[in-house]
Amino acid sequence: MSDPQIGISGFASYLPRYRVPLDAWCRWSGDNWDKVRAVVGSGFRMRGPDENAYTMAATAVLRLIRQYDLDPGRIGFLGLGTESSTDNSAGAVIVKGMVNRALTGLGLPPLARACEVPEFKHACLGGVYAMKAAARYLALDGRGRHAIVVCSDVAEYARATSGEPTQGAGAVAMLIEESPRMLGLELMISGSASDYRGPDFRKPFLRFMQQTPSAYAQPRDFPVFNGKYSTTCYIDEALAAMRDLFGRLKQAGGTGLRAVATRPSRFMRDLSATFLHRPYQRMAETGLIMSYLLALAIGDGDDLAELGAYAQAADVDVDALIAELTAGPDVYRLVEDQRLSDELYPLAVQTARAFRGHPRFDELMTRLGTEEMLEVGNLYTASLPAWMAAGLEEAARTGVDLSGRRILTLGYGSGDAAEAIPMVVMPDWQSAAARIGFTRALADPVDLDAEGYAALHDGHAFEYPLAHQDGVFYIDRIGAREAHFDDSGIEYYRYHG
């Protein structure tokens, strides 16, 4: 029996309706709107006072089942990628419990009892790891069944910090199966990288011991992060994953894979779209540029001539640039030497800045779904699949023909790790993409004013304007040892049908 093609057949999303327009936020905070718009985006979403990563995930999963007419009994894997857990024991099974209650209430069968329910955590990369695990499940003991991966997160930062305009909240569920209807995973030529980076971006438990409980008893999940150092880590790990991918391309020649260019620069130019983890818009752009500069740096002939032209435009020595891109520096030394603000890729950063004005940048940079992503903010694990969903939906809606073409996804998680996974667009992808509904998930936002934003952000009592939406899960109450059993801190949920 030949190995089955495994990939993605559907997406479904949930985005909270509370929105903070960044132009208004700039007026409240005194930040420069032109800069924020160019670097970050136009707005971000915030969870409601009785929503969390589990409720958003359950809503996205239920939407996926209904949008794609799935038989819940055939779902044998439900993986949750998140870094916003509120329970250190259970995870995806909480989502399964909510979804099953809603399904039976709707007169539908529940998810299979024989269903794996793992949770994956590695900062913003947890969902990508969950997707790879789902593919391996389907290739081995789960043949003939469905797998669902749901990425759900709440990105919060303390007010008056550099991370504040990059907040966000939401969930994206993906249907993974054999004979996929939308995207075929090419894991054999994917690139992987990981390395320990200390205080890049962390969420130690000690933070919660320093907080005053909010009005609805959810801890404020503000991370400990170092902005400049985090940018360096992102660049370095993305380059490491792409180096691994480029090495696999050369090994894959003549192995019977779908036509794939073994020359890294040609591979990059042949892509129909590239979707990257985007903590904010400029960071995703930088990741793509650095990947292309690396492809040129490890090439020869025309590649080196092209790189030389970009280096000259940036007033950079091309040989020094090549050495910098291919060296793989010891990033953690910045921590040991207490030099977190140092730039480890100064020549590449300078070249990337000049490259943004070159026509090649416009050829490489994916515009599909970009407007929607500027609106949602950072969704952590859900950021990459959200962009994929928005981009494929826009392509189907506007008649962009992607059939048989290749896309590249680049996931990243602080700490650090990255995954570069190519995917091939299936012949009849449009019919599945037409069901994504990402634009619907963005519909009817409620813009917060300064008072409402501050109250919702800090967990204070406030008269919120929204009634509960049909088809959405909410926190009903939080246990406080009031029953004749100990349920302190355990969240109970309800489905608003």
N, C-alpha and C positions, 0 to 999 in steps of 0.2 A: 504494500500500500504506500503510495507516495505521500509525502508530508503535505497536509492541507495548507492552503493560503489562509492566513488569519489576519484580521484587521478590524477596522472600525466601521460599523454600519449605521450609527446614529448618534446624535447629540441632543440633550435637553438641558435647559438652564433655569435657574431661579436667581433673580436679582432683586433685592429689597427695593421698595419704592422710594424710601427716603434718599434724597439726593442733596449733595452740597455742590452748587456751581462754583467752580474755582475763581471765576471773576468776582463773585460776591465775597468768597473767602478772602481774596486778596484785599478787598476794601476793608474787611474787618481786621485783617492782620497787618496791613501795610506792606505786604509783599508786592513785588513787581509782576503785574499780570502778563505783560508781554513775555517775560522770561518763563514764568510758570506755564503759560500756554505752549511755548515752544519746547520746553524740556519735559513737562509732565503730562498735560492734557487739559480737558475742559471741565471735568467734574469727577466726583466719586460717590459711590453708594454706601449707605450705612444700614446695619441691621436694626430692626425694631427692638424695643425694650424686652420683648419676650421671644426673641429669635437667637439662635446660635448655630454653630457649624452643623449640628445634627439635624435641626429642623430644616435648614436650607438644603442639606443633602437629601433628606427624605422627600422634600418637594420636587427636587430635580429628578430623583429616581422614579417617583410615581409618574411624573410627566413623561419620562422616557418610555416607560411601560405602555402608557396609553397612546402616546404619539406614534409609536411603532407597532402597536397591536401585538405586544409580546405575550406569550403564554408564561405566566409567572412560575409555573411548575417546572419549566425547562431552565430556569436560571440557577446555575450551580455555583456561582462565584459572585459575591458582592464585596468589592474591595473599596475601602475608604482611604483617600489621601487627604491628610489635613495636618496643620500645625496649630490648630485652634481647639484641640480637645478640651473638654471640661470634665472628663472622667479618665483616670489613669489605669483603669482596668478594662472596661468595655469600650467598644467603638462602633464598628460597622454593624454589630448585632443590634445596637440601639436603633439605627436607621432601619434595619430589617423589621424590627418590632413595630415601628411607626407605620411603615409601608404596608405590612400585613394587616394591621387593624383597618387602615383605609381601604385596602383592596376588598376585604370581606364586607365592609360597610357598603361598598359599591356593588356588591354581588359578584365579585370576581374571586378566583382562587388565590391563595397566598403564595408567596415564594416557597420554593421547595424546602422541606426540612433538611434534605441533603444538600445544603448550600454553605460553602465556605464563607466566613465573614472576617477577613483580616483587615487590620488597619495599618497603613504605611506612613511612617514619619521620617522625613528628612527635609525639613524646611519646605521650600516651594517645589521640591522634586518628588515628594511623596506620591503624587498622582501618576507620574511617569513610571516610577517603580511598580506601582499597582497595575498599570497597564501592561508592563512587561510580564509581571507575574500572572495576569489573566491570560495572556497569550500562551505562556508555558503551560498553564492549567488546561487550556483547550487543546494544546498539542499532545498532551499526555493522557491524563485520566478523565478529562472533561469533554472528550470528543462528542459532537452532536448536541451540545448544550450551549446555553448563552452565558456570557459573563458581563457583569456591569461594574464599571469603575466610576466612582463619584468623587470629585474633588471639591472640597468645601472649606472656606476659610473666612476669617474676620481679620483684616489688616488694620490694626490700630497703632497710633503713635501718640506720645504725649504732645500736648499742645505746645506751640512755640519751639518745636524741634524741626530739623530739616526734613524729617520723614512725614510730617503732618499732611502736606498736600498730596501724598501718595497713598492715602488710606483707601479702603474699599471693602466690599463684602459680597459674597455670592457663591453659587455652586453650579457645577457643570457635571452632568452624568454622561458617560459614553457606553455605547453598546459594542461589545467585543465578541466576534464570532467567526466561525469558519465561513469561507466563501463570502467575504465582506461585501457590502453593497456600496461602500464609499471609499475607504482607504485600505490598501494592503500594506502591512508592516514589513519592512525590510531589515529585520534585526540582524541578519548575517553580515550586513555592511554598516551597522550602527557603531557609533563611537561612545566610549564611556570613560569617565575620569572621576577621581575623588582624592581629597587630601584634607588633613586636619588644619583648621585655620584659627583656632582659639576664639578671640572675642569679636570675630567678624560680625555676627548677628546671632544673638542667643536669647533664650527665654528661661533663665534659671528660676526654680521654684521660690527662691528667696524674695523675688519681686513681690509675690503675693502677701508676704508677711509684713510688707510696708504699706499696704493699701487699706483704706477704709471701705467696708462693703458698700456696694451701690444700692440704689433703691430696689433693684430687682435681683440682688445677691449674686450677680455675675462678676468675677474679677475683671479688672481692666487689663487687657493682655498687651501692655506696652513692652516692646522688646528692648533689649540692650544692644545697641548697634554703634558702629563706627563708620560713618558715611564714606569717607575717602578710601579707607581700607577695604570696605565692602565692594566698592567699584573695582578696585584692583583685583580682588578675589574673583569677581564675576568674569572679568576679562581673562584672567589666567586660567580659570577652570574651563571656560568656553573654548579657549585655544587648545587646551589639553584634550578635550573630547573631540574636537575637530581634527587634531593630529592623529588620534586613534582611528577616526572614520577614514581619513585620507589614506592611512596605511592599509586599511581593509579594502579600499577601492583597488589598490594595486594588486592585492592578493586575490581579488575576486575575478580578475580578468579571465574570460573563457570558462567560467564555472556554470554557465547556463542561466544566470540571473537575467531578469529583464535588462535590456540594453542599458549599460551604465558606463559613463565615461570614467576611465581610470585616471585621467589627468585631473587633479583637483580643481584647477581653474575652470576647465570645461564643465566639470560636474556642477560647480556653482552657477555658471552662466546658463546651463541647461534647465535649472530648476524653474518650475512654473510659479512657485511661491515658497517663502521661508517664514515660518512662524516661530518666534522665540519667546521664552519667558520674559515678561516685560514688567518689572517693578515700576517703571515709568517709561514713556515713549523713547526718550533719548538713549536709555540704557539698551533697549532692544536694537536700536539703530547701530549703536556702537558695537554690540556683539556681532551683528552681521558684517559690518565693515572689517572688524578684526579678523573674522573668519576668511573673508576674501583676500585680505592682505597676506594672511598665512598661506593660502592656496597659491598665491603668486610667489611667495618667498621660497617655497619648497619645489617650485617648478624650475624650468630652464628656458633659454632662448627667448621667445616672445613674452613669456610670463615675467621674466626678470626685466625685460625692456619696459613692459607696462608698469611694473612696480617702480622702476627707476623714474618714470615720468611723474608718478604720483609723489615720489620722494622729492624730486626736484621742485615740484610745485609747492611743497611744504618746506623747502629749504632744509632738507634732511639728507644725510649721507646714506645711500641705499645699502651699502655693505653693512654699516652699523645697524640699519633698520632690520635687515635680514637676520643678523646675529641676535638682535633683541627678540624678534618674533619666534625664533626657533630654539632659544636657549632653555626655556623652562626654569625660571628663577625659583629660589627658595623663598616663597612668600612669607612663611612663618617667621623668617629672620626679622621681618619688620616688627613683629611683636617682641621677640627676644631683645632686639636693640632699641625698643620703644621709639620706632620711627614710622608709626602708622600712617602719617600724612605724606610719606615719600611716594613719588611716582616711579613704579618699576618699569613702566612701558612709555617713557616720555616721547621717544621718537615715533612710536606707533600711534600714540594719542595725537601728536602734532600732525601726522600724516592723515589720520582719520578725520581730523577737523577740516583739512583742506579737501579731502575726498568727498565730503558732503556736497560740495558745489560742482562735482564732476557728473556728467551724464550717466556714467556707469553706476553711480549710486542709485539714481532713479530707476535704472534697469533692474537692479538687484533687489531694491526695497519693496516689499509687498505692501500694496495699498489696500488690498481686499480686507474688509473688516476693520480698517484702521479708525474710521470715524466712530464706530461703536466702542472700540477699546479706549479711545480718548475720554469717553463718557463714564466708564465704570470704575476707574482707579485700579489699584493693585489688588488682585484676588488671590495672591500667593499660589497655592497649588492649582487653583482654577484659572489662573491667568493664561497659561499656554492653551489649554483646551477651549477656553472662551474665545481666544483669537482665532483658533482653527474653526470653531463653529460659526463665528461671525463672518469669517472670510469665505468659507464654503457656501454659506447661505447667500452672501452677496454675489458670488460667482454664478450660482444657479439662477438667482433672480435676474441678473443682468445679461445672461447668455454667454458668459465667459466659458470657453470650451477647455476643460482640463482633462478630458478623458485620455487615459494612458500616459499622462504626464507625471512627473515626479515632484513631490514637495519635500522640504526638509523641516523637521521640528527640532528645536534646541531647548531642552529643559535645563533648569539650573536650580540648585538649592544651596543656600548659605551653609557654611560649615566645613567643607564645601564639596559639592559633587555636581556633575553635569552629564547629560545624555543627549547625543545627537543622533536622531533616528529618521532615516529617509522613509517615505511612504509613497506608494504608487496609487494614483487616482483610478478607481474602477470604471469600466465602460458606462454603466448606467447609474453613475453617482448622483445625477441631478434629482432623481425621484426621491432618494433618501435625504438629500440635502434640503429638498423642499419642505421637509417635516421638522427641520431643526428648531424653528421658532425663536431664534435669539432676539430678533427685533421685537417680537411680542413680549418677551421677558423684560425688555427695556421700557415698555410702554407705560404711560401715565405716571411719571415720577412726581413726587411731592417735594418741592424745594424747601429746604430748611432756612430759617433766618438765623441770625447770629445767636439769639437766645436759645432757640430750639436745638441748634447744633451743639452748643456748649452743654446743654442739659443731657442730650442723648449721648454725647461723647463721654461725659464724666459720670453717667449713671445716676443723674439726679431726677427727682420727680418733675414731670412736665406734662402738660395737656397735649398729647400727640394727636395730630389731626386725622390719622388713618383708622378706618374700621378694618377688621380682619378680612382678608381676601378669601374667596372660595378657592378650594384646591390647594391650600397652603397649611403647613404644620406650624404650631406655636408651642411654647412652653406654657403649660397650664398652671403648674405650681412647683415649688422646690421643697423637698422634705425637710422637716425640722424636728424629728423625734416626737411628732404629735400622735402618731399611730401607735398600736401596741407592738410595734417592731421598730428597729432602728433604721431610719431612712434619711438620716441627716445629709443634706446636700444633694440627694438624688433628685434628678429632674423628671417630672412627669409631663407628658405631651398630649396634645389633642390635635385632631384634624378638623379644619373648618371646611365642611363640605358644601 
